[in-house]
Amino acid sequence: MIQQPIFLFISGAEIMFVLFIVVMVFGADKVPEIARGLGKGIKEIKNATNDIKSEITKTADKNGLDTSVTKDVQEQLKQVKDDLEDFTGSVRRKM
């Protein structure tokens, strides 16, 4: 049986219902504008967080702080996540 990914524990029918309500409230002609605005907002937030991260990294390097520790921790977390996914993949119950 094919296992579908779960997105925030919301099924396809629930997503369709929310989209239906959005179309009913805002109208079909406003939905693309709303989506475009949300996309721009998310892009601005992402750019701002990247700017903050780069500024923190530059400041840490300028002051002689060791930033390699965070990279090591991120690599270890990724390894644990991969190992956990491998383990749960074989244990996960088929739906």
Biopython code that builds the backbone (N, CA, C, O; Angstrom):
import numpy as np
from Bio.PDB.StructureBuilder import StructureBuilder

atoms = [
    (1, "MET", "N", (0.834, -1.163, 0.000)),
    (1, "MET", "CA", (0.000, 0.000, 0.000)),
    (1, "MET", "C", (0.891, 1.243, 0.000)),
    (1, "MET", "O", (1.929, 1.251, 0.662)),
    (2, "ILE", "N", (0.515, 2.265, -0.712)),
    (2, "ILE", "CA", (1.290, 3.495, -0.806)),
    (2, "ILE", "C", (1.014, 4.362, 0.411)),
    (2, "ILE", "O", (-0.135, 4.589, 0.788)),
    (3, "GLN", "N", (2.088, 4.837, 1.012)),
    (3, "GLN", "CA", (1.941, 5.679, 2.185)),
    (3, "GLN", "C", (2.130, 7.134, 1.766)),
    (3, "GLN", "O", (3.150, 7.483, 1.172)),
    (4, "GLN", "N", (1.156, 7.979, 2.072)),
    (4, "GLN", "CA", (1.220, 9.378, 1.703)),
    (4, "GLN", "C", (1.763, 10.190, 2.869)),
    (4, "GLN", "O", (1.476, 9.888, 4.028)),
    (5, "PRO", "N", (2.553, 11.228, 2.561)),
    (5, "PRO", "CA", (3.071, 12.056, 3.645)),
    (5, "PRO", "C", (1.949, 12.852, 4.307)),
    (5, "PRO", "O", (0.974, 13.241, 3.663)),
    (6, "ILE", "N", (2.109, 13.081, 5.591)),
    (6, "ILE", "CA", (1.122, 13.835, 6.349)),
    (6, "ILE", "C", (1.634, 15.269, 6.472)),
    (6, "ILE", "O", (2.764, 15.496, 6.903)),
    (7, "PHE", "N", (0.805, 16.225, 6.094)),
    (7, "PHE", "CA", (1.169, 17.625, 6.170)),
    (7, "PHE", "C", (0.396, 18.281, 7.301)),
    (7, "PHE", "O", (-0.789, 18.586, 7.164)),
    (8, "LEU", "N", (1.071, 18.493, 8.407)),
    (8, "LEU", "CA", (0.470, 19.119, 9.580)),
    (8, "LEU", "C", (-0.787, 18.396, 10.041)),
    (8, "LEU", "O", (-1.704, 19.029, 10.566)),
    (9, "PHE", "N", (-0.845, 17.103, 9.858)),
    (9, "PHE", "CA", (-1.961, 16.272, 10.278)),
    (9, "PHE", "C", (-3.282, 16.720, 9.660)),
    (9, "PHE", "O", (-4.339, 16.582, 10.275)),
    (10, "ILE", "N", (-3.217, 17.259, 8.436)),
    (10, "ILE", "CA", (-4.412, 17.702, 7.726)),
    (10, "ILE", "C", (-4.571, 16.813, 6.500)),
    (10, "ILE", "O", (-3.627, 16.620, 5.734)),
    (11, "SER", "N", (-5.769, 16.277, 6.324)),
    (11, "SER", "CA", (-6.002, 15.411, 5.168)),
    (11, "SER", "C", (-6.332, 16.259, 3.946)),
    (11, "SER", "O", (-6.526, 17.471, 4.047)),
    (12, "GLY", "N", (-6.391, 15.609, 2.801)),
    (12, "GLY", "CA", (-6.712, 16.288, 1.554)),
    (12, "GLY", "C", (-8.094, 16.909, 1.575)),
    (12, "GLY", "O", (-8.295, 18.001, 1.043)),
    (13, "ALA", "N", (-9.050, 16.220, 2.188)),
    (13, "ALA", "CA", (-10.411, 16.749, 2.257)),
    (13, "ALA", "C", (-10.462, 18.019, 3.102)),
    (13, "ALA", "O", (-11.186, 18.958, 2.770)),
    (14, "GLU", "N", (-9.711, 18.052, 4.172)),
    (14, "GLU", "CA", (-9.688, 19.247, 5.022)),
    (14, "GLU", "C", (-9.045, 20.426, 4.297)),
    (14, "GLU", "O", (-9.500, 21.563, 4.427)),
    (15, "ILE", "N", (-7.986, 20.153, 3.534)),
    (15, "ILE", "CA", (-7.346, 21.213, 2.754)),
    (15, "ILE", "C", (-8.321, 21.754, 1.713)),
    (15, "ILE", "O", (-8.417, 22.967, 1.523)),
    (16, "MET", "N", (-9.037, 20.870, 1.047)),
    (16, "MET", "CA", (-10.013, 21.301, 0.042)),
    (16, "MET", "C", (-11.119, 22.130, 0.692)),
    (16, "MET", "O", (-11.580, 23.107, 0.101)),
    (17, "PHE", "N", (-11.548, 21.761, 1.883)),
    (17, "PHE", "CA", (-12.577, 22.514, 2.586)),
    (17, "PHE", "C", (-12.085, 23.922, 2.925)),
    (17, "PHE", "O", (-12.818, 24.896, 2.756)),
    (18, "VAL", "N", (-10.844, 24.025, 3.403)),
    (18, "VAL", "CA", (-10.283, 25.337, 3.725)),
    (18, "VAL", "C", (-10.170, 26.185, 2.463)),
    (18, "VAL", "O", (-10.499, 27.371, 2.484)),
    (19, "LEU", "N", (-9.712, 25.593, 1.368)),
    (19, "LEU", "CA", (-9.621, 26.328, 0.105)),
    (19, "LEU", "C", (-10.999, 26.782, -0.366)),
    (19, "LEU", "O", (-11.146, 27.890, -0.882)),
    (20, "PHE", "N", (-12.001, 25.936, -0.190)),
    (20, "PHE", "CA", (-13.371, 26.299, -0.560)),
    (20, "PHE", "C", (-13.840, 27.504, 0.251)),
    (20, "PHE", "O", (-14.431, 28.431, -0.303)),
    (21, "ILE", "N", (-13.586, 27.498, 1.539)),
    (21, "ILE", "CA", (-13.978, 28.614, 2.400)),
    (21, "ILE", "C", (-13.242, 29.892, 1.984)),
    (21, "ILE", "O", (-13.840, 30.968, 1.957)),
    (22, "VAL", "N", (-11.955, 29.781, 1.661)),
    (22, "VAL", "CA", (-11.181, 30.948, 1.229)),
    (22, "VAL", "C", (-11.773, 31.529, -0.048)),
    (22, "VAL", "O", (-11.919, 32.746, -0.164)),
    (23, "VAL", "N", (-12.113, 30.681, -0.997)),
    (23, "VAL", "CA", (-12.708, 31.155, -2.244)),
    (23, "VAL", "C", (-14.058, 31.805, -1.975)),
    (23, "VAL", "O", (-14.387, 32.825, -2.582)),
    (24, "MET", "N", (-14.833, 31.231, -1.081)),
    (24, "MET", "CA", (-16.150, 31.793, -0.775)),
    (24, "MET", "C", (-16.035, 33.155, -0.080)),
    (24, "MET", "O", (-16.832, 34.054, -0.349)),
    (25, "VAL", "N", (-15.059, 33.310, 0.801)),
    (25, "VAL", "CA", (-14.924, 34.551, 1.556)),
    (25, "VAL", "C", (-14.298, 35.662, 0.707)),
    (25, "VAL", "O", (-14.795, 36.788, 0.691)),
    (26, "PHE", "N", (-13.210, 35.345, 0.004)),
    (26, "PHE", "CA", (-12.477, 36.374, -0.715)),
    (26, "PHE", "C", (-12.825, 36.460, -2.200)),
    (26, "PHE", "O", (-12.578, 37.491, -2.825)),
    (27, "GLY", "N", (-13.378, 35.431, -2.759)),
    (27, "GLY", "CA", (-13.681, 35.422, -4.185)),
    (27, "GLY", "C", (-12.522, 34.854, -4.974)),
    (27, "GLY", "O", (-11.363, 34.951, -4.571)),
    (28, "ALA", "N", (-12.856, 34.260, -6.105)),
    (28, "ALA", "CA", (-11.841, 33.584, -6.919)),
    (28, "ALA", "C", (-10.831, 34.562, -7.503)),
    (28, "ALA", "O", (-9.682, 34.181, -7.731)),
    (29, "ASP", "N", (-11.221, 35.811, -7.751)),
    (29, "ASP", "CA", (-10.293, 36.763, -8.349)),
    (29, "ASP", "C", (-9.272, 37.295, -7.351)),
    (29, "ASP", "O", (-8.228, 37.793, -7.770)),
    (30, "LYS", "N", (-9.529, 37.212, -6.061)),
    (30, "LYS", "CA", (-8.606, 37.708, -5.046)),
    (30, "LYS", "C", (-7.631, 36.640, -4.543)),
    (30, "LYS", "O", (-6.601, 36.982, -3.961)),
    (31, "VAL", "N", (-7.930, 35.367, -4.753)),
    (31, "VAL", "CA", (-7.085, 34.281, -4.226)),
    (31, "VAL", "C", (-5.659, 34.355, -4.779)),
    (31, "VAL", "O", (-4.718, 34.207, -4.000)),
    (32, "PRO", "N", (-5.446, 34.580, -6.100)),
    (32, "PRO", "CA", (-4.058, 34.686, -6.581)),
    (32, "PRO", "C", (-3.301, 35.864, -5.967)),
    (32, "PRO", "O", (-2.106, 35.758, -5.695)),
    (33, "GLU", "N", (-3.990, 36.982, -5.748)),
    (33, "GLU", "CA", (-3.340, 38.135, -5.115)),
    (33, "GLU", "C", (-2.939, 37.818, -3.678)),
    (33, "GLU", "O", (-1.858, 38.195, -3.225)),
    (34, "ILE", "N", (-3.812, 37.127, -2.976)),
    (34, "ILE", "CA", (-3.518, 36.744, -1.591)),
    (34, "ILE", "C", (-2.326, 35.785, -1.559)),
    (34, "ILE", "O", (-1.419, 35.939, -0.741)),
    (35, "ALA", "N", (-2.336, 34.799, -2.453)),
    (35, "ALA", "CA", (-1.232, 33.834, -2.503)),
    (35, "ALA", "C", (0.078, 34.525, -2.865)),
    (35, "ALA", "O", (1.123, 34.208, -2.296)),
    (36, "ARG", "N", (0.033, 35.456, -3.795)),
    (36, "ARG", "CA", (1.222, 36.198, -4.188)),
    (36, "ARG", "C", (1.751, 37.011, -3.008)),
    (36, "ARG", "O", (2.958, 37.051, -2.770)),
    (37, "GLY", "N", (0.857, 37.650, -2.278)),
    (37, "GLY", "CA", (1.257, 38.427, -1.112)),
    (37, "GLY", "C", (1.867, 37.554, -0.027)),
    (37, "GLY", "O", (2.862, 37.927, 0.593)),
    (38, "LEU", "N", (1.267, 36.390, 0.199)),
    (38, "LEU", "CA", (1.828, 35.454, 1.181)),
    (38, "LEU", "C", (3.208, 34.980, 0.752)),
    (38, "LEU", "O", (4.117, 34.869, 1.575)),
    (39, "GLY", "N", (3.365, 34.698, -0.546)),
    (39, "GLY", "CA", (4.656, 34.263, -1.058)),
    (39, "GLY", "C", (5.729, 35.322, -0.866)),
    (39, "GLY", "O", (6.852, 35.017, -0.464)),
    (40, "LYS", "N", (5.373, 36.578, -1.157)),
    (40, "LYS", "CA", (6.333, 37.671, -0.966)),
    (40, "LYS", "C", (6.676, 37.836, 0.508)),
    (40, "LYS", "O", (7.831, 38.077, 0.859)),
    (41, "GLY", "N", (5.678, 37.707, 1.363)),
    (41, "GLY", "CA", (5.933, 37.833, 2.797)),
    (41, "GLY", "C", (6.853, 36.745, 3.305)),
    (41, "GLY", "O", (7.775, 37.016, 4.074)),
    (42, "ILE", "N", (6.611, 35.522, 2.883)),
    (42, "ILE", "CA", (7.466, 34.403, 3.298)),
    (42, "ILE", "C", (8.882, 34.593, 2.784)),
    (42, "ILE", "O", (9.849, 34.303, 3.489)),
    (43, "LYS", "N", (9.008, 35.088, 1.534)),
    (43, "LYS", "CA", (10.328, 35.328, 0.960)),
    (43, "LYS", "C", (11.074, 36.406, 1.742)),
    (43, "LYS", "O", (12.275, 36.277, 1.979)),
    (44, "GLU", "N", (10.375, 37.465, 2.144)),
    (44, "GLU", "CA", (11.008, 38.526, 2.926)),
    (44, "GLU", "C", (11.452, 38.011, 4.292)),
    (44, "GLU", "O", (12.532, 38.363, 4.766)),
    (45, "ILE", "N", (10.639, 37.192, 4.916)),
    (45, "ILE", "CA", (11.011, 36.619, 6.213)),
    (45, "ILE", "C", (12.230, 35.721, 6.071)),
    (45, "ILE", "O", (13.138, 35.754, 6.902)),
    (46, "LYS", "N", (12.243, 34.918, 5.011)),
    (46, "LYS", "CA", (13.380, 34.025, 4.775)),
    (46, "LYS", "C", (14.658, 34.826, 4.534)),
    (46, "LYS", "O", (15.716, 34.496, 5.069)),
    (47, "ASN", "N", (14.552, 35.882, 3.723)),
    (47, "ASN", "CA", (15.723, 36.727, 3.468)),
    (47, "ASN", "C", (16.195, 37.415, 4.741)),
    (47, "ASN", "O", (17.398, 37.534, 4.975)),
    (48, "ALA", "N", (15.262, 37.864, 5.559)),
    (48, "ALA", "CA", (15.635, 38.521, 6.813)),
    (48, "ALA", "C", (16.346, 37.553, 7.754)),
    (48, "ALA", "O", (17.338, 37.920, 8.384)),
    (49, "THR", "N", (15.850, 36.323, 7.854)),
    (49, "THR", "CA", (16.514, 35.352, 8.726)),
    (49, "THR", "C", (17.898, 34.995, 8.194)),
    (49, "THR", "O", (18.834, 34.809, 8.972)),
    (50, "ASN", "N", (18.031, 34.900, 6.871)),
    (50, "ASN", "CA", (19.358, 34.629, 6.300)),
    (50, "ASN", "C", (20.310, 35.783, 6.565)),
    (50, "ASN", "O", (21.488, 35.561, 6.848)),
    (51, "ASP", "N", (19.813, 37.022, 6.476)),
    (51, "ASP", "CA", (20.655, 38.181, 6.779)),
    (51, "ASP", "C", (21.094, 38.170, 8.240)),
    (51, "ASP", "O", (22.251, 38.457, 8.547)),
    (52, "ILE", "N", (20.180, 37.841, 9.130)),
    (52, "ILE", "CA", (20.503, 37.789, 10.556)),
    (52, "ILE", "C", (21.539, 36.696, 10.822)),
    (52, "ILE", "O", (22.495, 36.904, 11.569)),
    (53, "LYS", "N", (21.340, 35.531, 10.204)),
    (53, "LYS", "CA", (22.305, 34.441, 10.390)),
    (53, "LYS", "C", (23.690, 34.841, 9.894)),
    (53, "LYS", "O", (24.690, 34.592, 10.568)),
    (54, "SER", "N", (23.749, 35.464, 8.713)),
    (54, "SER", "CA", (25.056, 35.850, 8.174)),
    (54, "SER", "C", (25.705, 36.932, 9.022)),
    (54, "SER", "O", (26.922, 36.928, 9.208)),
    (55, "GLU", "N", (24.903, 37.863, 9.541)),
    (55, "GLU", "CA", (25.445, 38.909, 10.408)),
    (55, "GLU", "C", (25.996, 38.319, 11.709)),
    (55, "GLU", "O", (27.055, 38.733, 12.181)),
    (56, "ILE", "N", (25.285, 37.365, 12.278)),
    (56, "ILE", "CA", (25.764, 36.712, 13.502)),
    (56, "ILE", "C", (27.055, 35.951, 13.225)),
    (56, "ILE", "O", (27.989, 35.993, 14.026)),
    (57, "THR", "N", (27.109, 35.260, 12.100)),
    (57, "THR", "CA", (28.312, 34.508, 11.738)),
    (57, "THR", "C", (29.491, 35.442, 11.520)),
    (57, "THR", "O", (30.595, 35.163, 11.987)),
    (58, "LYS", "N", (29.269, 36.552, 10.813)),
    (58, "LYS", "CA", (30.341, 37.518, 10.575)),
    (58, "LYS", "C", (30.844, 38.101, 11.888)),
    (58, "LYS", "O", (32.052, 38.233, 12.090)),
    (59, "THR", "N", (29.929, 38.448, 12.774)),
    (59, "THR", "CA", (30.313, 39.019, 14.058)),
    (59, "THR", "C", (31.085, 37.995, 14.893)),
    (59, "THR", "O", (32.072, 38.337, 15.544)),
    (60, "ALA", "N", (30.636, 36.753, 14.869)),
    (60, "ALA", "CA", (31.329, 35.703, 15.622)),
    (60, "ALA", "C", (32.733, 35.492, 15.070)),
    (60, "ALA", "O", (33.687, 35.359, 15.836)),
    (61, "ASP", "N", (32.864, 35.462, 13.749)),
    (61, "ASP", "CA", (34.188, 35.289, 13.142)),
    (61, "ASP", "C", (35.090, 36.489, 13.440)),
    (61, "ASP", "O", (36.286, 36.337, 13.684)),
    (62, "LYS", "N", (34.496, 37.678, 13.416)),
    (62, "LYS", "CA", (35.259, 38.899, 13.680)),
    (62, "LYS", "C", (35.782, 38.922, 15.114)),
    (62, "LYS", "O", (36.885, 39.407, 15.367)),
    (63, "ASN", "N", (35.003, 38.406, 16.040)),
    (63, "ASN", "CA", (35.404, 38.399, 17.451)),
    (63, "ASN", "C", (36.173, 37.151, 17.842)),
    (63, "ASN", "O", (36.532, 36.982, 19.007)),
    (64, "GLY", "N", (36.430, 36.275, 16.878)),
    (64, "GLY", "CA", (37.245, 35.098, 17.147)),
    (64, "GLY", "C", (36.506, 33.956, 17.817)),
    (64, "GLY", "O", (37.133, 33.079, 18.411)),
    (65, "LEU", "N", (35.184, 33.953, 17.730)),
    (65, "LEU", "CA", (34.419, 32.845, 18.306)),
    (65, "LEU", "C", (34.421, 31.666, 17.345)),
    (65, "LEU", "O", (34.412, 31.841, 16.126)),
    (66, "ASP", "N", (34.432, 30.468, 17.905)),
    (66, "ASP", "CA", (34.461, 29.254, 17.106)),
    (66, "ASP", "C", (33.034, 28.873, 16.715)),
    (66, "ASP", "O", (32.232, 28.493, 17.569)),
    (67, "THR", "N", (32.719, 28.976, 15.426)),
    (67, "THR", "CA", (31.371, 28.627, 14.949)),
    (67, "THR", "C", (31.311, 27.207, 14.402)),
    (67, "THR", "O", (30.250, 26.757, 13.971)),
    (68, "SER", "N", (32.427, 26.501, 14.413)),
    (68, "SER", "CA", (32.423, 25.137, 13.898)),
    (68, "SER", "C", (31.649, 24.192, 14.808)),
    (68, "SER", "O", (31.220, 23.123, 14.373)),
    (69, "VAL", "N", (31.469, 24.577, 16.064)),
    (69, "VAL", "CA", (30.732, 23.738, 17.007)),
    (69, "VAL", "C", (29.290, 23.566, 16.537)),
    (69, "VAL", "O", (28.741, 22.466, 16.596)),
    (70, "THR", "N", (28.686, 24.640, 16.079)),
    (70, "THR", "CA", (27.297, 24.547, 15.618)),
    (70, "THR", "C", (27.186, 23.670, 14.385)),
    (70, "THR", "O", (26.205, 22.944, 14.225)),
    (71, "LYS", "N", (28.180, 23.731, 13.516)),
    (71, "LYS", "CA", (28.159, 22.873, 12.325)),
    (71, "LYS", "C", (28.274, 21.404, 12.720)),
    (71, "LYS", "O", (27.604, 20.547, 12.143)),
    (72, "ASP", "N", (29.119, 21.116, 13.701)),
    (72, "ASP", "CA", (29.260, 19.741, 14.187)),
    (72, "ASP", "C", (27.954, 19.240, 14.793)),
    (72, "ASP", "O", (27.551, 18.100, 14.562)),
    (73, "VAL", "N", (27.300, 20.095, 15.565)),
    (73, "VAL", "CA", (26.031, 19.710, 16.187)),
    (73, "VAL", "C", (24.975, 19.474, 15.117)),
    (73, "VAL", "O", (24.210, 18.513, 15.208)),
    (74, "GLN", "N", (24.921, 20.337, 14.102)),
    (74, "GLN", "CA", (23.954, 20.165, 13.019)),
    (74, "GLN", "C", (24.197, 18.854, 12.267)),
    (74, "GLN", "O", (23.248, 18.154, 11.915)),
    (75, "GLU", "N", (25.453, 18.528, 12.023)),
    (75, "GLU", "CA", (25.771, 17.276, 11.334)),
    (75, "GLU", "C", (25.359, 16.071, 12.180)),
    (75, "GLU", "O", (24.823, 15.096, 11.652)),
    (76, "GLN", "N", (25.606, 16.134, 13.475)),
    (76, "GLN", "CA", (25.222, 15.031, 14.352)),
    (76, "GLN", "C", (23.704, 14.891, 14.428)),
    (76, "GLN", "O", (23.181, 13.776, 14.423)),
    (77, "LEU", "N", (22.995, 16.017, 14.500)),
    (77, "LEU", "CA", (21.533, 15.967, 14.515)),
    (77, "LEU", "C", (20.994, 15.379, 13.219)),
    (77, "LEU", "O", (20.035, 14.608, 13.236)),
    (78, "LYS", "N", (21.601, 15.737, 12.107)),
    (78, "LYS", "CA", (21.172, 15.184, 10.820)),
    (78, "LYS", "C", (21.396, 13.682, 10.775)),
    (78, "LYS", "O", (20.557, 12.938, 10.267)),
    (79, "GLN", "N", (22.534, 13.237, 11.308)),
    (79, "GLN", "CA", (22.833, 11.809, 11.338)),
    (79, "GLN", "C", (21.820, 11.062, 12.201)),
    (79, "GLN", "O", (21.342, 9.995, 11.813)),
    (80, "VAL", "N", (21.489, 11.614, 13.369)),
    (80, "VAL", "CA", (20.505, 10.980, 14.254)),
    (80, "VAL", "C", (19.143, 10.941, 13.571)),
    (80, "VAL", "O", (18.435, 9.938, 13.656)),
    (81, "LYS", "N", (18.775, 12.014, 12.902)),
    (81, "LYS", "CA", (17.498, 12.062, 12.187)),
    (81, "LYS", "C", (17.446, 10.999, 11.094)),
    (81, "LYS", "O", (16.443, 10.300, 10.950)),
    (82, "ASP", "N", (18.526, 10.878, 10.325)),
    (82, "ASP", "CA", (18.569, 9.860, 9.276)),
    (82, "ASP", "C", (18.475, 8.451, 9.857)),
    (82, "ASP", "O", (17.761, 7.600, 9.328)),
    (83, "ASP", "N", (19.205, 8.210, 10.956)),
    (83, "ASP", "CA", (19.157, 6.898, 11.602)),
    (83, "ASP", "C", (17.755, 6.595, 12.120)),
    (83, "ASP", "O", (17.270, 5.470, 11.999)),
    (84, "LEU", "N", (17.111, 7.600, 12.695)),
    (84, "LEU", "CA", (15.759, 7.430, 13.217)),
    (84, "LEU", "C", (14.767, 7.148, 12.092)),
    (84, "LEU", "O", (13.877, 6.309, 12.236)),
    (85, "GLU", "N", (14.925, 7.850, 10.973)),
    (85, "GLU", "CA", (14.042, 7.602, 9.832)),
    (85, "GLU", "C", (14.252, 6.199, 9.270)),
    (85, "GLU", "O", (13.293, 5.537, 8.870)),
    (86, "ASP", "N", (15.510, 5.743, 9.238)),
    (86, "ASP", "CA", (15.776, 4.382, 8.770)),
    (86, "ASP", "C", (15.112, 3.366, 9.700)),
    (86, "ASP", "O", (14.515, 2.394, 9.238)),
    (87, "PHE", "N", (15.218, 3.593, 10.998)),
    (87, "PHE", "CA", (14.633, 2.675, 11.972)),
    (87, "PHE", "C", (13.113, 2.688, 11.902)),
    (87, "PHE", "O", (12.483, 1.632, 11.852)),
    (88, "THR", "N", (12.524, 3.875, 11.897)),
    (88, "THR", "CA", (11.055, 3.950, 11.888)),
    (88, "THR", "C", (10.475, 3.514, 10.562)),
    (88, "THR", "O", (9.316, 3.104, 10.494)),
    (89, "GLY", "N", (11.272, 3.599, 9.499)),
    (89, "GLY", "CA", (10.784, 3.133, 8.204)),
    (89, "GLY", "C", (10.479, 1.646, 8.216)),
    (89, "GLY", "O", (9.512, 1.200, 7.599)),
    (90, "SER", "N", (11.303, 0.879, 8.918)),
    (90, "SER", "CA", (11.080, -0.560, 8.975)),
    (90, "SER", "C", (10.023, -0.924, 10.028)),
    (90, "SER", "O", (9.405, -1.986, 9.952)),
    (91, "VAL", "N", (9.824, -0.045, 10.999)),
    (91, "VAL", "CA", (8.872, -0.336, 12.080)),
    (91, "VAL", "C", (7.508, 0.269, 11.806)),
    (91, "VAL", "O", (6.493, -0.229, 12.291)),
    (92, "ARG", "N", (7.483, 1.349, 11.023)),
    (92, "ARG", "CA", (6.249, 2.094, 10.784)),
    (92, "ARG", "C", (5.147, 1.181, 10.264)),
    (92, "ARG", "O", (5.368, 0.342, 9.390)),
    (93, "ARG", "N", (3.981, 1.363, 10.813)),
    (93, "ARG", "CA", (2.841, 0.531, 10.450)),
    (93, "ARG", "C", (2.283, 0.993, 9.107)),
    (93, "ARG", "O", (2.144, 2.192, 8.864)),
    (94, "LYS", "N", (1.975, 0.066, 8.266)),
    (94, "LYS", "CA", (1.431, 0.372, 6.939)),
    (94, "LYS", "C", (-0.037, 0.750, 7.088)),
    (94, "LYS", "O", (-0.791, 0.103, 7.815)),
    (95, "MET", "N", (-0.423, 1.803, 6.390)),
    (95, "MET", "CA", (-1.824, 2.246, 6.442)),
    (95, "MET", "C", (-2.569, 1.754, 5.234)),
    (95, "MET", "O", (-3.762, 2.022, 5.093)),
]
sb = StructureBuilder()
sb.init_structure("model")
sb.init_model(0)
sb.init_chain("A")
sb.init_seg("    ")
for serial, (resi, resn, name, xyz) in enumerate(atoms, 1):
    if name == "N":
        sb.init_residue(resn, " ", resi, " ")
    sb.init_atom(name, np.array(xyz, "f"), 0.0, 1.0, " ", f" {name:<3s}", serial, name[0])
structure = sb.get_structure()
